[in-house]
Amino acid sequence: MDTCQDLYLDLMKRSLMNLIYGDKEVVPAAPKGAGKQLLVQALRAAGLEAVRPRKFDPALRAEGRDWPTYGQTMLSMKRLDNIQFCVEQVIRNEVPGDLIEAGVWRGGASILMRAVLKAYGVRDRYVWVADSFQGIPPPDPEKYPQDAAIPYHTFPELSVSQEDVAANFARYGLLDAQVRFLKGWFRDTLPTAPIERLAVMRLDGDMYESTMDGLTALYPKLSVGGYVILDDYGHLPACTQAVEDYRTQNGITEAIQIIDFAGAYWQRRRNG
């Protein structure tokens, strides 16, 4: 029989993905032709947005292969299940430390982390929500040539303010003292973040630089028995390369487990 915890967390995941009301969606219009593009620009200048309806495909949404218009996460159900699994495991096995997501978009994965703590009555762990809250940083091709062709800093839809993310937590009744925000580029915030120990760290930086910054600053704080969750491993070459380089440089040999086409994780088995 499903427990109340199971039912709550299942509904939470479906809601974060907008699988509940996903049949009513629109997406920004991307017209071809100079005239239509000028019209779209004029509408935006007036504070309006040209949109078009999009047929909702629950299969694509479940696989994490579309960008929700209203949902709070782009993640697949498998990746959300993995977050739940990792947090539940560190609770059951009493692995010490907080939880962090570095790169949160609208906050969905972080909200799920807080929901799992709430479902199990855990009051002595924080969920750290780390993001620039202004989108992806521009590439630094001289220092990180792996990022040279990445255009994500030009995508306005990836820029979500801290106020909007906090409001999403509040919609689920999960904005409280156990949620802590770290605003700024990872290179500036993560090395000095007041985090003593981590049990689960989830990285979703898309770029080589952001992924390496996250691993360098956070992995040394991860408890043995804790989990590293990687978004876009095996999907975005720059992210994948950063993970492989960090593991090689630090002699990390724990096997990487594949979640789906764009997610992976491993459990830390030893110090050093």
Backbone as a ProteinNet text record, in pm:
[ID]
protein_1_A
[PRIMARY]
MDTCQDLYLDLMKRSLMNLIYGDKEVVPAAPKGAGKQLLVQALRAAGLEAVRPRKFDPALRAEGRDWPTYGQTMLSMKRLDNIQFCVEQVIRNEVPGDLIEAGVWRGGASILMRAVLKAYGVRDRYVWVADSFQGIPPPDPEKYPQDAAIPYHTFPELSVSQEDVAANFARYGLLDAQVRFLKGWFRDTLPTAPIERLAVMRLDGDMYESTMDGLTALYPKLSVGGYVILDDYGHLPACTQAVEDYRTQNGITEAIQIIDFAGAYWQRRRNG
[TERTIARY]
85	0	88.7	51.9	124.6	106.9	216.7	208.8	170.1	136.2	106.7	229.2	350	472.1	484.3	458.4	466.6	369.4	245.9	142.8	173.9	220.4	254.8	368.3	474.6	590	561	477.2	437.7	357.7	264.2	186.4	275.6	372.1	464.9	541.2	593.3	670	582.6	462.2	372.3	334.2	320	285.5	403.1	522.8	641.1	664.6	631.8	646.5	529.9	424.9	299.4	239.6	246.1	173.5	25.5	-9.8	-148.6	-234.5	-186	-262.9	-185	-106	-15.7	-81.2	-215.3	-280	-313	-279	-308.6	-178.2	-106	23.2	39.7	117.8	160	309.7	373.5	517.9	543.8	656.9	687.8	695.3	639.1	642.6	781.1	827.5	956.8	933.4	871.8	833.5	953.7	937.3	1037.5	994.4	1090.2	1059.1	1082.4	1144.1	1181.8	1061.3	953	835.4	775.9	760.4	702.6	796.2	926.3	1020.6	1015.7	998.2	984.2	858	752.3	628.3	648.1	717.3	744.6	827.8	927.6	1011.6	931.5	839.5	756.5	665	611.2	526	604.6	726.2	809.2	843.2	869.1	898.6	779.4	661	539.3	499.9	587	559	467.1	452.7	367.2	453.2	395	467.4	381.3	438.7	368.7	387.9	278	285.4	203.9	228.5	151.6	113.7	2.4	-34.3	55.9	76.8	157.2	79.2	69.3	3.3	87.5	25	96.4	116.1	240.4	273.9	323.9	241.5	283.7	404.4	423.6	539.1	669.1	669.2	787.3	816.2	709.6	727.3	785.1	734.2	782.4	929.4	974	1113.3	1203.2	1146.3	1225.6	1278.6	1199.5	1246.3	1174.5	1103.7	1048.8	1069.7	1044.4	1057.5	918	878.8	743.8	721.2	603	568	539.4	473.8	431.1	495.2	545.1	605	729	767.7	884	1012	1006.4	1126.5	1121.4	1239.6	1253.1	1288.6	1307.6	1359.9	1258.6	1310.4	1227	1179.4	1079.3	1034	1145	1226.6	1336.6	1436.2	1465	1559.8	1500.2	1370.8	1306.3	1301.3	1272.7	1274.8	1413	1517.4	1653.4	1682.5	1637	1655.5	1587.5	1464.5	1391.7	1468	1515.6	1590.3	1713.8	1792.6	1916.7	1889.7	1790.4	1759.8	1705.8	1619.7	1567.9	1679.2	1775.2	1884.4	1971.5	2003.1	2088.7	2013.3	1881.1	1801.8	1802.2	1772	1762.7	1897.3	2004.6	2137.5	2210.4	2142.1	2196.8	2329.6	2337.2	2454.9	2447.5	2545.7	2535.1	2551.3	2481.4	2500.7	2372.8	2386.4	2275.3	2260.1	2164.3	2137.3	2158.7	2209.7	2227.8	2196.5	2136.6	2126.6	2195.9	2289.1	2361.7	2317.8	2231.5	2167.6	2024.1	1931.8	1798.8	1685	1708.4	1602	1484.2	1367.8	1251.5	1242.4	1339	1347.4	1289.2	1240	1166.6	1240.6	1365.9	1440.6	1469.6	1501	1524.4	1397.3	1285	1156.2	1130.4	1161.9	1143.7	1232.9	1357.3	1445	1381.4	1330.2	1266.9	1141.7	1069.4	948.6	982.2	1092.8	1131.3	1165.6	1239.8	1269.5	1140.8	1047.4	919.5	842.3	839.3	764.1	817.2	948.1	1009.1	1030.3	982	993.1	1134.6	1221.2	1361.6	1373.4	1425.6	1433.1	1575.8	1674.7	1812.8	1900.3	1838.7	1913.9	1859.5	1949.3	1910.1	1909.7	1827.6	1834.2	1893	2011.4	2078.7	2041.2	1998.5	1948.3	2045.7	2136.2	2245.2	2222.5	2223.7	2201.6	2242	2270.8	2292.7	2162	2051.9	1918.3	1914.9	2007.6	2006.2	2052.1	2039.6	2072.9	2211.3	2255.1	2384.5	2493.4	2612.5	2718.8	2770.1	2817.3	2879.9	3004	3034	3153.8	3282	3382.1	3517.3	3605	3605.2	3670.2	3820.7	3884.8	4029.6	4063.3	3987	4012.8	3945.9	3825.5	3748.3	3704.8	3794.2	3760.4	3645.1	3618.2	3506.7	3371.7	3366.6	3241.3	3224.5	3322	3326	3199.6	3140.8	3025.5	2891.3	2891.7	2766.4	2692.9	2568	2495.9	2394.9	2396.4	2285	2271.1	2377.9	2368.2	2277.1	2243.8	2155.6	2009.4	1979.4	1842.8	1773.8	1685.2	1620	1533.7	1482.6	1394.9	1469.9	1604.1	1681.8	1709	1668.4	1688.9	1562.8	1569.9	1457.4	1505.4	1435	1480.5	1468.4	1544.5	1534.8	1394.5	1334.1	1197.9	1098.6	1114.9	1023.8	1046.1	1171.3	1199.5	1144.5	1164.8	1111	959.2	895.6	749.4	704.4	784.2	749.5	757.2	860	865.1	740	703.4	589.4	459.4	445.9	323	297.9	406.4	393.6	401.1	403.5	413.7	548.2	654.9	787.4	893.9	854	950.8	961.4	1071.1	1087.5	1235.6	1267.7	1404.1	1500.8	1450.7	1539	1578.3	1531.5	1567.8	1659.6	1777.6	1874.7	1923.4	1926.5	1961.6	2106	2173.9	2308.5	2302.3	2302.6	2284.9	2419.3	2445.2	2567	2626.5	2732.4	2802	2867.3	2870.9	2923.9	3066.9	3146.3	3286.3	3299.6	3196.3	3199.8	3132.8	3024.7	2945	2980.9	3007.8	3024	3148.9	3265.3	3384.5	3370.9	3289.9	3278.6	3143	3061.8	2929.1	2943.4	2859.6	2870.3	2810.4	2858.9	2811.9	2922	2891	2991.3	3003.9	2888.4	2890	2768.1	2784.4	2675.4	2648.5	2521.5	2482.7	2441.3	2382.1	2342.6	2378.6	2447.3	2479	2435.7	2355.5	2306.8	2357.9	2425.5	2485.1	2412	2370.7	2302.5	2351.2	2481.8	2542.3	2555.8	2530.3	2531.4	2670.9	2756.1	2884.4	2999.2	3114.6	3234.8	3270.9	3277.1	3317.3	3226.7	3096.3	3002.2	3007.5	3019.4	3026.6	3154.7	3266	3392.8	3393.3	3336.3	3326.7	3246.8	3136.5	3053.4	3126.1	3189.6	3262.4	3378.1	3453.9	3571.5	3533.7	3427.1	3388.1	3309.6	3231.1	3134.8	3174.8	3240.8	3270.3	3354	3451.1	3526.5	3439.4	3321.4	3231.8	3131.3	3132.8	3036.1	3076.1	2982.8	3008.2	3023	3100.5	3102.1	2962.3	2911.6	2773.2	2679	2727.5	2646.6	2649.4	2568.6	2548.3	2580.6	2642.3	2660.1	2560.7	2474.5	2379.6	2418.8	2426.7	2474.9	2367	2328	2237.6	2319.9	2277.2	2337.1	2465.5	2499.6	2612.4	2576.1	2663.6	2637.2	2550.6	2500.4	2411.6	2479.4	2544.8	2619.1	2768.1	2842.4	2983.9	3067.2	3041.5	3121.9	3102.6	2979.7	2950.5	3015.6	3000.5	3057.9	3209.2	3274.1	3419.5	3465.5	3391.8	3428.6	3422.6	3318.6	3305.7	3421.7	3451.7	3559.7	3694.5	3716.9	3843.7	3856.5	3749.9	3757.1	3781.3	3711.3	3728.3	3871.5	3926.4	4063.3	4162.8	4147	4239.6	4237.8	4125.9	4111.1	4101.5	4130.5	4135.6	4003.8	3894.4	3762.1	3729	3700.4	3678.8	3540.2	3458.1	3322.5	3249.8	3176.1	3109.3	2999.1	2990.6	2882.8	2761.8	2648.9	2524.1	2441.3	2395.7	2315.9	2169.2	2107.4	1965.3	1879.8	1913	1844.7	1938.1	1884.6	1969.8	2048.4	2006	2071.8	2095.1	2102.5	2123.7	2208.4	2290.2	2374.1	2404.9	2459	2495.9	2596.8	2662.7	2742.3	2737.5	2764.8	2769.8	2914.7	2946.1	3082.2	3106.3	3208.3	3236.8	3354.8	3436.5	3556.9	3599.4	3680.1	3740.3	3861.7	3898.8	4014.5	3981.3
-119.5	0	124.7	221.9	347	418.9	471.4	549.5	692.9	769.8	911.4	983	941.4	1000.7	973.6	849.8	813.3	896.4	904.1	974.8	1123.3	1182	1324.3	1353.5	1273.1	1300.1	1270.2	1171.1	1144.8	1262.1	1313.4	1428.9	1551.5	1567.4	1679	1675	1559.1	1547.6	1576.1	1523.4	1547.2	1694.3	1759.8	1901.8	1986.8	1955.6	2031.3	2021.1	1906.8	1886.4	1942.5	1984.1	2026.4	1915.1	1793.8	1683.7	1687.6	1772.9	1781.3	1862.1	1980.9	2068.6	2095.1	1999.2	2021.4	2036.4	2018.2	2027.7	2171.1	2267.4	2407.3	2485.2	2480.4	2544.9	2627.5	2734.1	2814.9	2834.5	2860.6	2884.3	3011.2	3079.3	3200.7	3172.1	3261.1	3247.5	3284.2	3210.9	3238.2	3251.2	3360.8	3373.9	3392.6	3348	3370.5	3489.7	3558.5	3675.8	3802.9	3901.8	4026.1	4100	4102.9	4175.9	4119.3	3988.3	3924.3	3937.5	3931.9	3947	4087.7	4187.1	4324.6	4340	4270	4275.1	4215.2	4103.1	4040.3	4133.2	4197.6	4289.8	4408.5	4457.3	4570.2	4530.8	4410.1	4363	4351.4	4299.7	4285.8	4421.9	4519	4654.2	4714.4	4669.3	4717.5	4632.9	4537.3	4452.5	4336.5	4301.6	4192.2	4081	3965.1	3851.3	3780.7	3757	3678.8	3531.6	3457	3315.6	3233.8	3104.3	3012.1	2892.6	2830.6	2711.9	2594.4	2509.4	2390	2270.1	2169.1	2048.1	1981.3	1951.1	1889.2	1740.8	1695.1	1555	1499.5	1426.2	1377.1	1283.9	1214.3	1125.2	1205.2	1313.1	1398.7	1462.6	1508.8	1571.5	1472.8	1350.9	1250.8	1217.3	1228.3	1200.2	1321.8	1438.2	1558.6	1613.3	1599.2	1640.7	1764.3	1835.6	1964.7	2064.6	2191	2295.2	2336.6	2307	2341.9	2492.5	2530.5	2671.9	2713.7	2627.9	2662.6	2577.2	2461	2374.9	2436.6	2387.4	2442.1	2363	2259.5	2183.9	2131.9	2119.4	2054.7	1907.3	1860.1	1725.6	1618.2	1503.2	1387.3	1327.3	1241	1172.4	1085.1	1024.4	941	1023.1	1145.4	1227.7	1277.9	1307.4	1344.6	1225.3	1106.4	985.6	966.2	995.4	979.1	1075.7	1200	1296.1	1245.1	1200	1145.4	1027.9	937	820.3	861.9	954.1	994.2	1059.3	1147.1	1214.3	1113.7	1024	922.1	832.7	799.7	712.3	777.9	906.1	970.7	990.8	1005.8	1013.8	879.2	773.1	640.4	591.6	626	579.3	679.5	788	890.1	945.5	967.2	1031.7	1180.6	1235.6	1374.4	1474.8	1588.1	1697	1753	1868.3	1938	1891.6	1952.6	1926.1	2055.4	2044.9	2164.3	2132.9	2231.1	2228.5	2353.2	2335.3	2446.3	2458.4	2556.9	2573.8	2526.7	2618.6	2573.9	2608.7	2693.9	2741.6	2792.6	2728.6	2774.9	2711.7	2627.8	2575.3	2437.9	2370.7	2247	2137.7	2110.8	2004.1	2038.7	2164.7	2207.6	2197.3	2232.8	2220.7	2074.9	1983.1	1841	1798.5	1844.6	1812.3	1855.4	1977.3	2026.8	1945.8	1903.1	1823.3	1688.7	1626.6	1498.5	1517.3	1622.1	1648.7	1669.3	1741.8	1767.4	1636.9	1552.1	1427.5	1336.1	1342.8	1256.5	1328.1	1449.7	1521.7	1558.7	1580	1614.2	1764.9	1804.9	1946.6	1996.8	1909.3	1948.6	1952.1	1964	1978.5	2097.9	2166.3	2276.9	2232.7	2301.8	2292.1	2423	2414.6	2533	2547.2	2666.1	2695.1	2794.5	2742.3	2823.4	2852.5	2979.3	3019.6	3165.9	3205.6	3348.3	3425.2	3354.5	3412.8	3521.9	3509.9	3597.4	3522.5	3391	3313	3252	3203.7	3135.6	3238.9	3222.8	3320.6	3313	3424.8	3420.3	3331.8	3262.1	3176.2	3257	3193.3	3247.6	3155.6	3174.6	3077.2	3067.1	3172.4	3164.1	3069.2	3077.3	2992.4	2856.7	2857.2	2733.7	2718.1	2670.8	2657.6	2560.9	2471.8	2377.4	2450.1	2572	2647.9	2746.3	2751.4	2859	2868.8	2756.3	2757.9	2752.1	2758.3	2745	2878.2	2882.7	3010	3036.2	2956.4	2960.9	3095.4	3174.4	3305.5	3400.2	3362.9	3447.2	3405.2	3304.3	3253.1	3321.1	3417	3487.6	3397.1	3288.3	3199.6	3123.8	3126.5	3061.8	3154.6	3278.7	3376	3384.7	3334.1	3335.1	3399.4	3498.9	3574.6	3492.8	3533.9	3468.5	3484.4	3599.4	3623.3	3525.1	3496	3400.5	3258.6	3221.9	3087.9	3075.7	3178.4	3176	3165.7	3236.6	3229.4	3088.9	3017.7	2878.9	2788.6	2807.2	2732.9	2761.1	2888.3	2927.5	2866.6	2849.9	2790.9	2650.8	2581.2	2445.5	2442.1	2559	2564.5	2521.7	2543.7	2491.4	2599.6	2725.7	2833.9	2861.5	2817.1	2833.5	2846.8	2838.3	2861.7	2751.9	2639.5	2532.9	2550	2657.3	2688.9	2811.1	2797.5	2906	2931.3	3057.3	3096.2	3144.3	3106.2	3153.5	3219.8	3351.6	3425.6	3471.7	3438.8	3483.8	3374.8	3409.8	3309.9	3208.4	3083.9	2977.3	3005.8	3062.9	3088.5	3185.7	3267.6	3366.6	3317.3	3239.1	3202.6	3068	2968	2833.6	2815.6	2873.4	2851	2906.6	3010.2	3072.2	3048.5	2963.3	2936.2	2876.5	2918.3	2869.8	2730.5	2637.3	2498.1	2413.6	2344.8	2262.1	2125	2063.9	1928.7	1908.4	1824.6	1794.3	1644.1	1610.4	1470.5	1444.2	1545.8	1535.7	1666.5	1656.7	1774.6	1748.4	1840.4	1826.7	1944.8	1915.3	2017.9	2025.5	2146.2	2168.9	2301.3	2304.3	2427.9	2437.7	2327.4	2323.8	2338.9	2422.4	2455.4	2384.9	2379.4	2324.1	2404.8	2536.3	2622.5	2603.8	2611.4	2601.4	2464.4	2359.8	2224.6	2205.4	2252.4	2239.4	2323.5	2443.3	2526.5	2454.8	2390.8	2320.1	2201.9	2121.5	2005.2	2047.7	2146.9	2190.1	2243.3	2319.9	2382.8	2289.6	2198.9	2123.8	1979.6	1912.8	1770.6	1745.1	1830	1805.8	1808.5	1868.3	1874.9	1759.9	1675.3	1566.1	1452	1410	1300.3	1168.3	1078.1	941.3	883.5	822.7	776	873.7	995.7	1096.5	1079.2	1160.9	1144.5	1271.9	1253.5	1358.2	1329.5	1425.7	1411.9	1511.9	1465.3	1546.5	1559.3	1681.6	1702.3	1728.3	1671.1	1689	1608.7	1519.1	1429.6	1332.7	1325.3	1243	1310.4	1428	1501.8	1627.6	1701.8	1820.9	1792.2	1797	1757.5	1836.1	1966.6	2046.5	2000.6	1974.7	1924.8	1788.4	1700.2	1566.5	1572.2	1659.1	1669.9	1722.2	1818.8	1872.1	1763.5	1680.8	1572	1473.7	1434.6	1339.2	1396.6	1524.6	1587.3	1594.2	1631.7	1642.2	1505	1405.7	1270.8	1220.2	1245.2	1201.9	1275.1	1405.1	1486.9	1449.5	1397.3	1369.1	1220.2	1135.9	992.1	931.9	983.9	933.7	815	701.9	579.7	519.2	576.4	523.5	526.2	421.2	409.2	512.5	573.2	666.2	584.9	610.1	542.8	633.7	581.5	659.8	655.5	772.8	783.8	781.2	868.8	875.3	944.7	996.5	1052.2	1175	1239.3	1362.7	1367.3	1254.1	1253.8	1136.7	1158.9	1053.4	1087.2	989.2	1014.6	910.2	940.2	837.6	862.6	757.3	766.2	768.5	862.8	870.6	755.7	677.2	558.6	576.3	677.4	693.7	839.3	877.6	1009.1	1010.9	1133.2	1145.5	1128.3
0	0	0	-81.2	-83	50.1	102.7	224.7	190.7	292.2	269.9	214.3	257.9	204.2	55	14.2	-127.5	-210.4	-162.4	-237.5	-247.3	-138	-137.3	-235.3	-229.8	-314.2	-461	-489.2	-626.7	-682.6	-605.7	-650.6	-665	-575.1	-584.4	-716.6	-753	-877.6	-998.9	-999.7	-1112.8	-1123.7	-1010.7	-1011.7	-1058.1	-1009.5	-1050.7	-1200.7	-1259.5	-1403.7	-1482.7	-1412.6	-1474.8	-1560.8	-1507.8	-1570.5	-1535	-1440.2	-1394.8	-1492	-1529.9	-1619.7	-1748.3	-1791	-1902.8	-2037.8	-2047.3	-2177.3	-2215.1	-2130.2	-2159.8	-2158.6	-2270.8	-2274.9	-2401	-2386.6	-2500.1	-2488.5	-2600.5	-2602.7	-2682.8	-2656	-2732.7	-2881.3	-2959.2	-3105	-3156.5	-3257	-3319.9	-3470.3	-3513.4	-3654.1	-3746	-3868.3	-3971.6	-4055.1	-4105.3	-4186.1	-4108	-4174	-4106.9	-4051.9	-4127.6	-4083.3	-3956	-3951.2	-3832.8	-3712.6	-3737.9	-3628.3	-3570.8	-3656.2	-3608.1	-3523.6	-3563	-3486.3	-3347.4	-3341.1	-3211.6	-3124.6	-3182	-3106.5	-3056.1	-3139.3	-3096.9	-2982.1	-2987.5	-2878.6	-2748.8	-2757.9	-2637.5	-2579.6	-2667	-2619.1	-2545.5	-2580.7	-2515.4	-2395	-2358.8	-2244.7	-2275.7	-2403.8	-2446.8	-2507.4	-2522.7	-2578.7	-2681.9	-2798.2	-2900.6	-2869	-2860.4	-2826	-2924.5	-2922.9	-3004.5	-2917.8	-2943.2	-2864.7	-2897.9	-2799.6	-2819.9	-2765.5	-2845.8	-2799.7	-2693.5	-2582.7	-2472.6	-2499.2	-2486.1	-2506.1	-2373.3	-2300.1	-2168.3	-2174.5	-2285	-2296.8	-2302.6	-2381.8	-2388.5	-2254	-2186.7	-2055.6	-1955.3	-1953.9	-1859.9	-1883.6	-2008.9	-2042.7	-2026.9	-1996.3	-1980.9	-2111.1	-2217.3	-2350	-2402.8	-2315.5	-2355.6	-2242.7	-2271.5	-2170.8	-2127.3	-2005.1	-1960.9	-1961.5	-2003.8	-1997.8	-1855.1	-1780.7	-1645.6	-1536.8	-1568.7	-1467.3	-1406.7	-1290.8	-1220.8	-1246.8	-1331.3	-1362.3	-1505.2	-1566.5	-1696.8	-1683.1	-1560.5	-1539.6	-1574.3	-1613.5	-1638.3	-1506.4	-1514.4	-1394.3	-1336.7	-1424.4	-1374.7	-1293.8	-1339.6	-1265	-1133.7	-1133.6	-1007.5	-912.4	-965.1	-882.3	-820	-896.9	-846.4	-732.7	-745.4	-636.1	-509.6	-524.1	-409.4	-348.4	-433.1	-386.5	-306.4	-361.9	-295.6	-161.1	-154.5	-28	73.2	28.3	120	173.2	88.5	130.7	237.8	220.4	320.6	452.4	444.2	566.7	638.3	565.7	626.7	680.1	608.7	648.3	736.8	770.8	860.7	810.8	680.5	621.4	655.4	722.4	767.8	654	669	575.3	518.5	454.9	391.4	247	177.7	36.6	-40.5	-162.4	-244	-389.1	-455.7	-600.5	-652.9	-744.2	-804.5	-950.2	-976	-1105	-1093.4	-1062.1	-1017.9	-1113.3	-1212.6	-1302	-1218.9	-1226.5	-1150.2	-1011.5	-979.7	-844.8	-821.8	-926.2	-907.6	-833.5	-870.7	-805.6	-659.7	-632.7	-495.5	-412.2	-472.3	-403.2	-366.6	-458.1	-428.1	-312.3	-309.9	-196.9	-65.4	-62	61.2	92.6	-9.5	12.3	74.9	32.4	91.2	239.1	271.2	412.1	491.8	432.4	499.2	520	419.2	427.1	537.3	562.8	663.7	797.7	807.6	933.8	971.6	871.7	897.6	919.1	1032.8	1067.4	1086.3	1070.2	1096.9	972.1	856.1	730.6	653.4	584	497.8	351.8	271.9	126.5	75.7	16	-38.5	-185.7	-223.7	-358.2	-421.8	-504.5	-559	-706.1	-741	-880	-894	-1017.5	-1042.3	-1035.7	-1064.9	-1076.3	-1183	-1277.5	-1395.1	-1520.3	-1517.7	-1635.3	-1629.4	-1745.5	-1759.8	-1785.5	-1727.5	-1752.6	-1896	-1950.1	-2082.6	-2078.5	-2186.1	-2187.6	-2173.2	-2116.2	-2109.4	-2194	-2326.5	-2415.3	-2397.3	-2347.6	-2327.9	-2212.6	-2106.2	-1990	-2002.7	-2066.1	-2080	-2226.1	-2311.7	-2454.6	-2478.7	-2383.9	-2399.5	-2405.2	-2352.3	-2347.1	-2462.5	-2552.1	-2651.1	-2735.6	-2771.4	-2862.9	-2790.5	-2658.6	-2584.2	-2582.4	-2631.2	-2644.1	-2532.6	-2424.6	-2329.5	-2258.9	-2253.8	-2189.1	-2266.9	-2390.3	-2472	-2460.6	-2379.5	-2366.9	-2248.9	-2273.7	-2161.5	-2076.5	-2133.8	-2057.4	-1947.6	-1950.6	-1845.8	-1727.9	-1739.7	-1632.7	-1547.1	-1425.6	-1332.1	-1202.7	-1154.5	-1038.2	-909.9	-809	-678.6	-622.2	-645.9	-596	-656.8	-785.8	-850.3	-798.4	-776.8	-723.6	-582	-501.3	-365.2	-367.5	-461.1	-472.8	-509.7	-591	-625.1	-501.7	-419	-292.5	-209.7	-203	-119.9	-170.3	-301.8	-357.4	-302.9	-270.3	-217.1	-64.7	-2.1	142.9	195.5	116.7	151.6	164	168.4	186.9	336.7	395.7	539.6	572.8	699.9	745.1	702.2	652.9	606.2	459.5	396.1	257.7	260.2	203.1	203.2	60.1	23.7	-112.4	-119.2	-227.5	-259.6	-396.7	-399	-524.2	-579	-705.2	-770.5	-856.6	-930.8	-1011.6	-919.6	-960.3	-875.7	-831	-920.2	-886.2	-769.1	-747	-639.7	-511.7	-525.3	-408.2	-346.4	-428.1	-373.6	-287.3	-324.3	-240.8	-99.3	-79.7	52.1	116.6	59	115.7	255.9	349.9	488.5	506.7	426.9	430.4	493	600.6	666.5	600.8	570.6	517.3	429.1	325.3	233	230.3	211.5	192.1	48.3	-16.9	-158.1	-226.1	-338.4	-419.1	-562.5	-613.9	-751.1	-832.5	-943.7	-1028.3	-1160.8	-1196.4	-1323.9	-1382	-1413.8	-1461.5	-1611.9	-1685	-1831.4	-1893.2	-1832.4	-1892	-1820.1	-1887.1	-1825.2	-1701.3	-1716.7	-1605.4	-1484.8	-1504.6	-1393.5	-1327.2	-1408.1	-1353.2	-1273.2	-1326	-1254.7	-1127.6	-1132.6	-1012.1	-903.7	-943.2	-847.1	-785	-866.7	-814.7	-725.2	-767.5	-692.3	-554.6	-548.3	-422.2	-330.9	-388	-307.9	-279.3	-372.5	-351.8	-226.8	-193.7	-69.8	56	48.1	163.9	166.8	63.5	55.9	148.8	233.3	326.1	251.4	307.4	257	273.1	167.3	165.3	98.8	74.1	6.3	-143.9	-211.8	-355.8	-432.7	-549.6	-650.5	-762.4	-792.9	-902.4	-1010.5	-1134	-1245.3	-1351.1	-1381	-1492.9	-1618.3	-1727.9	-1860.4	-1879.9	-1784.5	-1808.7	-1921.7	-2022	-2139	-2242.5	-2209.3	-2301.1	-2353	-2264.6	-2304.5	-2290.8	-2400.4	-2396.5	-2295.8	-2281.5	-2189.5	-2046.3	-2008.1	-1873.8	-1852.3	-1947.9	-1937	-1921.3	-1999.1	-1992.2	-1857.1	-1801.5	-1670.3	-1564	-1568.5	-1471.4	-1486.1	-1608.6	-1631.1	-1587.7	-1617.1	-1578	-1426.2	-1357.4	-1211.8	-1149.3	-1197.3	-1142.9	-1164.2	-1281.9	-1311.3	-1222.4	-1210.9	-1131.9	-983.9	-936.3	-793.7	-761.7	-861.1	-838.1	-793.9	-845.1	-808	-897.6	-836.7	-914.4	-896.6	-810.4	-794.7	-928.3	-957.1	-1086.4	-1100.8	-1218	-1250.3	-1295.7	-1233.9	-1268.3	-1359.3	-1472.1	-1566.2	-1524.9	-1522.3	-1487.4	-1613.7	-1706.9	-1836.2	-1934.1	-2042.8	-2147.3	-2101.7	-1994	-1951.1	-1801.4	-1736.4	-1593.1	-1548.7	-1444.4	-1389.6	-1244.3	-1171.1	-1032.1	-986.5	-876.6	-809.8	-658.9	-585.6	-439.7	-394.2	-306.9	-255.8	-157.9	-184.5	-103.2	-9.9	-35.4	45.9	45.4	144.7	147.5	53.6	14.1	-71.4	-218
[MASK]
++++++++++++++++++++++++++++++++++++++++++++++++++++++++++++++++++++++++++++++++++++++++++++++++++++++++++++++++++++++++++++++++++++++++++++++++++++++++++++++++++++++++++++++++++++++++++++++++++++++++++++++++++++++++++++++++++++++++++++++++++++++++++++++++++++++++++++++++

